Amino acid sequence: MTAADTALHAPALVPPPETRITEVVFPQQLNHHGTLFGGEALSMMDRAAFVAATRHCRSEAVTIAVDQVDYVAPVRHGEIVEVLARVVGTGRTSMTVQVSMVSEELLSGERRLCGKGRFVFVALDDAGTPIPVPQLA
Ligand SMILES: CC(C)(COP(=O)(O)OP(=O)(O)OC[C@H]1O[C@@H](n2cnc3c(N)ncnc32)[C@H](O)[C@@H]1OP(=O)(O)O)[C@@H](O)C(=O)NCCC(=O)NCCS
């Protein structure tokens, strides 16, 4: 790799302040109304929340509870769907992750909040026993 390549890709190595998963909604992800199926949305939210929790604790982590998920607007076929997740609370071994799901219209760039949720994860050691997590500042 050249020095120019190293400099070009250096920003990608900076840890992001929040976790984002971005996809385009394809036909196999739709319900019979032609909008994103709720289970697909929930899966994306749980995956983003898992990454955020794992980045926080840097150990194994599992979802122990989905506190609440609200679908506030439909995501349409062909739109970009983006899920943002960040740890907003810590207990002794648990982490609460706030998740926002946003749609983005491809051509206009208009963004709408389509879903939100709070997921709780527990950090585990190799034996599957809950272990303390770093406390949020
Ligand atoms: C994760 C697991 C090992 C925890 O075991 P446990 O005996 O329940 O552990 P504890 O009672 O010590 O609870 C651990 C933490 O979770 C929290 N917790 C437990 N149940 C909770 C719930 N329903 N909602 C929110 N937090 C909860 C506890 O308050 C505790 O947090 P703290 O240490 O920050 O105070 C066990 O519950 C498990 O294996 N669950 C299945 C996880 C899984 O398979 N997830 C994938 C989804 S299918």
The ligand as an SDF file (V2000), in Angstrom:
LIG
                    3D

 48 50  0  0  0  0  0  0  0  0999 V2000
  -28.0080  -13.4550   29.5040 C   0  0  0  0  0  0  0  0  0  0  0  0
  -28.1910  -14.4670   30.6460 C   0  0  0  0  0  0  0  0  0  0  0  0
  -26.9720  -15.3780   30.7360 C   0  0  0  0  0  0  0  0  0  0  0  0
  -28.3230  -13.6560   31.9270 C   0  0  0  0  0  0  0  0  0  0  0  0
  -28.5680  -14.5280   32.9690 O   0  0  0  0  0  0  0  0  0  0  0  0
  -29.3960  -14.0270   34.2420 P   0  0  0  0  0  0  0  0  0  0  0  0
  -29.3130  -15.0820   35.2750 O   0  0  0  0  0  0  0  0  0  0  0  0
  -30.7220  -13.5350   33.7800 O   0  0  0  0  0  0  0  0  0  0  0  0
  -28.5100  -12.7890   34.7220 O   0  0  0  0  0  0  0  0  0  0  0  0
  -28.8560  -11.7200   35.8080 P   0  0  0  0  0  0  0  0  0  0  0  0
  -30.1470  -12.0090   36.5280 O   0  0  0  0  0  0  0  0  0  0  0  0
  -27.5860  -11.5670   36.6220 O   0  0  0  0  0  0  0  0  0  0  0  0
  -29.1120  -10.3870   34.9770 O   0  0  0  0  0  0  0  0  0  0  0  0
  -28.0630   -9.8310   34.2180 C   0  0  0  0  0  0  0  0  0  0  0  0
  -28.4300   -8.4020   33.9010 C   0  0  0  0  0  0  0  0  0  0  0  0
  -29.5510   -8.3790   33.0250 O   0  0  0  0  0  0  0  0  0  0  0  0
  -30.5820   -7.5470   33.5680 C   0  0  0  0  0  0  0  0  0  0  0  0
  -31.8530   -8.1200   33.1550 N   0  0  0  0  0  0  0  0  0  0  0  0
  -32.3010   -9.3700   33.3600 C   0  0  0  0  0  0  0  0  0  0  0  0
  -33.5240   -9.5360   32.7960 N   0  0  0  0  0  0  0  0  0  0  0  0
  -33.8380   -8.3370   32.2350 C   0  0  0  0  0  0  0  0  0  0  0  0
  -34.9670   -7.8460   31.5070 C   0  0  0  0  0  0  0  0  0  0  0  0
  -36.0140   -8.6180   31.2380 N   0  0  0  0  0  0  0  0  0  0  0  0
  -34.9450   -6.5640   31.0820 N   0  0  0  0  0  0  0  0  0  0  0  0
  -33.9010   -5.7500   31.3370 C   0  0  0  0  0  0  0  0  0  0  0  0
  -32.7820   -6.1640   32.0130 N   0  0  0  0  0  0  0  0  0  0  0  0
  -32.7730   -7.4390   32.4670 C   0  0  0  0  0  0  0  0  0  0  0  0
  -30.3690   -7.6150   35.0730 C   0  0  0  0  0  0  0  0  0  0  0  0
  -30.9670   -6.4880   35.7020 O   0  0  0  0  0  0  0  0  0  0  0  0
  -28.8570   -7.5860   35.1150 C   0  0  0  0  0  0  0  0  0  0  0  0
  -28.3980   -6.2660   34.8570 O   0  0  0  0  0  0  0  0  0  0  0  0
  -27.3220   -5.4940   35.8010 P   0  0  0  0  0  0  0  0  0  0  0  0
  -26.2020   -6.4470   36.0980 O   0  0  0  0  0  0  0  0  0  0  0  0
  -26.8480   -4.3540   34.9400 O   0  0  0  0  0  0  0  0  0  0  0  0
  -28.0470   -5.0600   37.0220 O   0  0  0  0  0  0  0  0  0  0  0  0
  -29.4650  -15.3550   30.4170 C   0  0  0  0  0  0  0  0  0  0  0  0
  -30.6190  -14.5930   30.7300 O   0  0  0  0  0  0  0  0  0  0  0  0
  -29.5710  -15.8560   29.0060 C   0  0  0  0  0  0  0  0  0  0  0  0
  -28.7800  -16.6820   28.5670 O   0  0  0  0  0  0  0  0  0  0  0  0
  -30.6010  -15.3810   28.2380 N   0  0  0  0  0  0  0  0  0  0  0  0
  -30.7530  -15.7340   26.8470 C   0  0  0  0  0  0  0  0  0  0  0  0
  -30.0560  -14.6870   25.9560 C   0  0  0  0  0  0  0  0  0  0  0  0
  -30.2290  -14.9770   24.4870 C   0  0  0  0  0  0  0  0  0  0  0  0
  -30.1430  -16.1120   24.0440 O   0  0  0  0  0  0  0  0  0  0  0  0
  -30.4800  -13.9170   23.7090 N   0  0  0  0  0  0  0  0  0  0  0  0
  -30.6870  -14.0160   22.3050 C   0  0  0  0  0  0  0  0  0  0  0  0
  -32.0880  -13.6970   21.9570 C   0  0  0  0  0  0  0  0  0  0  0  0
  -33.0080  -15.1320   21.5780 S   0  0  0  0  0  0  0  0  0  0  0  0
  1  2  1  0
  2  3  1  0
  2  4  1  0
  2 36  1  0
  4  5  1  0
  5  6  1  0
  6  7  2  0
  6  8  1  0
  6  9  1  0
  9 10  1  0
 10 11  2  0
 10 12  1  0
 10 13  1  0
 13 14  1  0
 14 15  1  0
 15 16  1  0
 15 30  1  0
 16 17  1  0
 17 18  1  0
 17 28  1  0
 18 19  1  0
 18 27  1  0
 19 20  2  0
 20 21  1  0
 21 22  1  0
 21 27  2  0
 22 23  1  0
 22 24  2  0
 24 25  1  0
 25 26  2  0
 26 27  1  0
 28 29  1  0
 28 30  1  0
 30 31  1  0
 31 32  1  0
 32 33  2  0
 32 34  1  0
 32 35  1  0
 36 37  1  0
 36 38  1  0
 38 39  2  0
 38 40  1  0
 40 41  1  0
 41 42  1  0
 42 43  1  0
 43 44  2  0
 43 45  1  0
 45 46  1  0
 46 47  1  0
 47 48  1  0
M  END
$$$$
